[in-house]
Amino acid sequence: MDDISYLVDCVHNILDVLNRVQGGHDGDFQLLVCKVDFLQRMLVNLDIDDVIIETIGRAHSLLVEIERNENSSGGYSASVQHDSRRGRPSYLISKEQLSYLIEQGFKLEEVATMLGVSYRTVKRRMTSYGLSVSGTYSTIDDNQLDELTRQGCDEHPGIGIRVLKGFLLSKGCRVQRERIRLSLLRIDPIGIVQRWKSTVKRRQYNVKHPLSLWHIDGNHKLIRWRIVVHGGIDGYSRVPVYLKASSNNRADTVLALFREAVVEFGLPSRVRSDKGGENVDVSTYMLSHVRRGPGRGSMLTATGKSTHNQRIERLWRDVFAGCLSLFYDLFYDLERQNILHPDNEGHLWCLHYVFLPIINKHLTNWKNAWVYHPMRTEKNKSPMQLWIRGLQEAWGSQTLEDEVFQNEGDDYGIDWSGPIPRTDSGLYEMVEVPDTACPLTQEQIDLLPATGNMNYLEGVETLQQILNIV
């Protein structure tokens, strides 16, 4: 009898909350969901007809669905597992899903939003799987951390706390920011002060989702030695989709890199580039693709200021500071020591043979660190976090293939007032890079050592040895 009386009181409470919700008190809706959930749980333990329990269960499921639809941005939501057991159905959330999102640095509240469930659901599932946020941090000591920090500073001059955090993540080490700051202070105190003096004013930028717009360009900081770095970046997330140094600036080279990026990341809705002839094949690819084509802005070409292609322009500044400057200074130093002569075809061929693999290894390491570094302007989210969250938000919404411009046209993805970084990328016409003649026979080439796993100092020694042969 007591149970029945308590049950009646619960029903009256639900009716009171329902009246308040109907009266416009939006804050009471979640209370209504909790009340119905509590009623359903209580009925399971009473001798109540299964039809009534199933009816209350459907009512609760409907309320939860309404709440999720109101709070959802149209993205992904965890599916619900229905079975014949009493009680409300459970969400299908795997241990792998939770582990991946936590390892990417998302907070539990953000994980709950991305999965379309409550924070308490995530906490319960974490407990059942034996997962914890603190358990994802590395247990390396300060000496080991300092060694990794020193390695990051050697490979990427001018590296800061955020990019260093990404570098450590790329090495499988998730370390607290305070420990990273103290380690960098021990290893590179002068560099910290220098970075404070060279802060850059940020700019506004907006596209809808990942894969909405890619920016592609070539960097010519090493053009003196006939080396061009081709790159592409996703405008929404800032994930570099490709970065590679080559000994030519041909259109087929850029297209090959672009297509490799498409296989890895997916086909972008649109691409923005400058008017360089090396981008012609990518333009043809986008305009002739069955899922893209003309008349929708599939290929956007900058015809004015570098702010038209600002995402990649801004990336080049960081690529040079964190990677290319090392080789820029090194090659000039080799010239000053009369070891390298840039006018000598044989010297340039040897330089390409030795250092292109080394440069590309450094670019890959820098890229892997960059995608995990937190960005202040994005509430300390990393490019990889923006990529994951953006794809989740795009789930079930308007597809990229159907996306249309809203009176933007050629101005899509441009910040007209954004400052232009100091780069040499204002070269809009085709930059010709002549082929470099090989001074060695095939037999001699077959005897040369592989350089892909060498550091730059070993590369210098190998270069001198090969130049002695030439």
N, C-alpha and C positions, 0 to 999 in steps of 0.2 A: 504493500500500500504506500509505503514511504517513497519507493521508486516511482510509482505512478504520479504521486504528488510533485516530486521533483521534476518529472518529465513535463508535467503541465506547466510548472513555473518556467521551464526552459522555453516552451512554445510561446508563452506570453512574452518573455523577454525578446524572442525573435520577432514577434509581431510589433513590439514597441520600437525595436531598431528599424524594422522595415518601414514603419510609419515615418520615422525621422529621415530615412533615405529618400522616401517619396516626397518629403517636404523640402528636399534640396540640400540636405546635410551630407555632402559627399564624403566627408571624413568618417562617417559611420558605416560606409559600405564594407570596409575591411572587417569591422567589428561584426557585421552581419555574416560574413563568410566564416569567421571564427566561431560564432554562435552555432551556425548550422553544422559546422565540422564537429563541434563538441557534442551536439545532439546526435549526430550520426554515430560517433564513437560510443555514446552512452547506450544507444539502442542495441548495438551489437552485443552488449553484455546483459540485456534484458530478454525476457521471453516474449518477443514481439514478432509479429508475422513478417516473413521475409519480404513480402510485397511492400510493406511500409518502409522497411530498411532500404530496399532498392529505390523507392521513390525519393526518400530523403537523400540518398546517395546521388541520384541524378540531379536533384535540386542543387546540391553542393557543387557537383561538377559544372553545372550551368553557371553558377555564380562565379566560380573560379575562372571559367572561360571568359565571362564578361569582364572580370577584373583584368585578366591578361590582355584582352583585346584593347581595353582602354589605356593600359600602360605600355603596350607594345608599340614599337616603331615600325612594325611590319617585317621584323627580322625573324630569325630562327627561334623556335621554341621546342623544348624537349617534349617528345611524344609521351603519351600516357599508356600504361599497361593495364588493360582490362582483363579480369579473370573472374571466376565464379566464387571467389572467397568473399566473406563479409568485409565491410570496411571500404574506405575510399581507394580508388586505384592509385598506384604509385607511378612516379615519373621514371622514364628510362634514361638514366644518366650513368654512363660507364665510368669506371675508375680511370681509364685512359683519357677520357674527356677532361675530367677534373685535374688530373696530373699535368696534362699538357697546358691547360690554361693557367694553372698556378705557376708552372715553370716559366711561362712567358711573362710573369710578373703582374698578372691581373689581381686586383683585390677581390675578396670573396663577394662583396656587394656587386662588383662589376661582373663576376662570374654568374651570379644569380640573375642579373639583368640579361646577360647574353644568352642564358639557357631558358629564360622566360619562367623562372621559378622563384620562390621566396628565398631570402637569406637563410632562414631556419632549415629549409630543405637541403640547401648546400651544406650547411654545418652538420646536419644529421648524416648525410651521405659521406661527408669527409670522415666522420667518426667511424662509420660502419666499414669504410675502406682502410682505416688506419692511416689517413693522410693528415698532414699539418703543414701550415705555411712555414713555420720555423724549421721544419725538417728538410726544406728544400735548399737551405743555405749551406754553403761549403764549410767544411771543418778545417781547412788548411790554416796553418799558423802564420804569423806575421812574416817570418823569413821566406816561406814559400810564396806568400802574397807579394812581397817585395820583389822577388825574382820574376814573377809574372809581370809586375808593374814595370820593372826594368826592361823586360823583353818588349812590352808594348811601347815604351818610350823610344827604344832603339829602332823598332820597325816603323813607328808612326811618329815622327817628330812633332812636337807641339800638342800631343794628345792631352785631353782634359779629363775631368772626372767622369763626364757622361759617356764619352766615347770609350774611355778605359773600362767603364762598367760593361759596355757592350763587348769590348774585347775579351773581358773575363768570361762573359756569358758564352761567347763563341768558343771558348776553351773548356766549357762545361763547368765553370765555377760561378755560382751565384753568391755574391758577397755584399754585405751591408754597405750602404753608401758612406757611412762614417769611417769604416775600416779602409775603404778605397781612398777617401780624402786624406787620411793620415799616412797611408802608404805612399801616395803621390807626393805628399809634403816631405816625406823622408827621402824619396828618390829624386824628385825634380822640383825643389823649392823655387828656383829662379824661373822656371817655365810657368809656374802658377802666376807669378807677378806679371810676366809678359802677357799672358792671356787676359788678365784683368784689363790691361791697357788697350787691347785690340778687340773689344766687344763690338758686335755689329748690330745695328738697328734692324729689327725684324720687320717683315712686311706681311700684308694680308693676302690671302689666297684661298680659293674655294672651288672645289669640284665635288661631285656628289658621292662617288664610291671609288674603291680600288678598281683599276682597269678602266676607269672613265677616260683618263687622259694620260698618255705617256709623253715625256719630253726626251728627245734624243739630240745628241750633239757630238762634236769631236773636240778634243782638247789638244792644243798645239804648243804646250809649254816645252816639249822635248823635240820640236820640229827641227831644230838646229842639227840634230843627230838622226833625222829622218824617222822619228818615232811619233806616232799619233795614237792618242788614247781615245777610243770610242766608248760612249756611255749612254745609258738610258735610265730614266727614273720614273717611277709611278708618282703622278702628281698628288694624289690623295694621301698616300701613306709615306712618301719619300723613300720607299724601298728601291735601291739601285737594282734594276732588272738585269743590267749587264755592264761590266767595266773590263775593257781589255786593251792592252797596248799592241800595236801592229806596226809593221815596217812599211805600210802603204795606206793610202786614203781612198781606196777604191769603193765603188758602190756595192759590189758583190760581197766585200768583206763586211760592210755594215749590215747588209741584208742577212748574211749568215748569222751574225751575232743577234740580230733582232729575232730571227726565227727560232734560235735556240732559247731565247727568253720567252717566246710565246709558248714553246713546249713546256717550260718550267713553270711559268706563272699564269698563262692563259692569254687569249687574244684581247688586246685593248680595244675599247670602243673608238678612240681617236688617238692620233699621234701629232705632236707639235714639233717642228724642226725649223732650222734656219734655211736659207736658200742654197746651201752648199750642194754641189753636184753629187757628193757622196751619199746623199739621202734619196736620190732619184729612184733606186730600186725598191726602197721601203715604201715610197709614195705609190709606185706602181702596184706593189703587193697589197697595200691597204685599199686602193681604189678599185682593184680587180677582184678582191676577195668576195666570195659568195655571201658571207655574213656581214660585210661592210659595204663597200662600193661608193660611188660618187653621189653627190646631192645631199649628203648628210654631215659633211665636215669630217670625213674619216681621216684626212690628212690636212693639217693646218700648217701653213708656212708663215714664219715671222718675216715681215717686210720692213720693220722699223727698229725701235730700240731693243736692247737685249732683255728688257723687262718682259717682252713677249714670250721668252723662253726661260723665265727666271728660275724655275725649279732646277733645271740642269746647270744654269749659270751659277747658282748658289752652291750646288753640289761640287762644281769644279774647284771652288775656293777651298772647300774642306779636303777634297782629294789631293790638291797640291800641298796644303799645309801638313796633312797627315801621312802622305805617301810620296808623291812625285818630287817634292822639294829635296828629298834625300838623294835622288838620282840626278836631279838638276845640278845640285852643288857638287856631287861626286864627279860628273862628267866634265864640268868646268875645271875642277881640280886636276883631273887627269890631263887636260889640255895644258894647264899651267905647268905641270911637271914634264911636259913634252912627251907624254906616253901616247896620247890620243890626238889624231889629226882629223878633224871633221871633213876636210876637203879630200881626204884619201879614201877611195872606194873600198880598198881592202880593210882599212881600219874600221869603217862603218859596218861592213859585213861582219867582222869579228865582234864588234860591239853588240850588234843585233843577236848574233848567235849566243853570246854569253848572257846578256842582260835582259833580253825580252822575256825568257822564262822566269827570271828573278823578279822583274818588275811585275809580271802578271801574278806571281805568287803573293807579292806584297799587296797588290790591288785586291786579290781575293780575301786575304786576311783582313784588310781594312774594311772591305764591304761586309764581311761577316761580323766585324765589331760594330760597324755603323748601324746595322739593322736592329741591334739590341740596345743602342744607347738611348737613354731617356731624353726627351726634348722639352725644354722649359715651356715653350709656347704651346705645347700640346698636353699640359698638365702632367708632365713627366712621363708621358707614354712614349714607348719606342716605336720606330717605324714598323716593326713586326707586329706589335700590339695593335697599331692603327690598321694594319693590313687585315689581321684576323677579325677585329671588331667590325671593320668596314664591310668585309664579306658577310659576316653574320647579319649585319643590319640590312644588307642588300638581299638577303635570302627571302624569296617570295615576293619581292617588290618588283617594280618595273625593270625588265631586263635591259642590259646594256645595248642589245641589238635594237630595242624599241625606243631607246632614249633619244629625245629630240632637243634641239636648242630652244631656249626660251628668249628669243630676240637677242641672242648673244653673237651668233655667227662667228666670224673670225676673231672676235674678242674673247672667246672662251678660254678660261684659264690664264688670264693676263691681269697683272696688277700694274696699272699705268703709272702709279706714283711710287712704285717700289724702287729703292736705290739699286744701281747697277754695280755688281762686284767688280773688283779689278781683275779681269781675265783678258786673255787674248782672243776670246771667242767672238769678237766682233767681225771676224773674217767670214763674210757671208757667201762669197763666191767659192768656187772649187779650189781647194789647196792641193796643188799637184805635188806628189811625193814620188820622185823617180825611183825606179828599181835599182837596187844595189847589186853590183856585180860581185860574184864570189871569186876570190883569188886562189882558192884551193881546189885540188883535184878531188874526185869522189873518194878515192882511196884515203886521202888525208882527212876528209870530212868524217869518214867512218871511224877514224881513230880518235876523234875529239871526244872529250868527256861530256856527259849530260850535266846540265847546270841547273835543272829545275829545283833541286833540293839544296842548292848552295845559298849561303847568305851573301850579302853584297861585298864583304871583304874577301871571301873566297873567290867571288866573281872577278875582283880586280886581279888577283894572282893568276887566275886562269886566263884572263884577257891578255896579260903580259906574256904568258907562255905562248899563246896562239899568235900574238903579234910578232914574236921572235921567229916563228915559222914563216910568217908572211914576209 
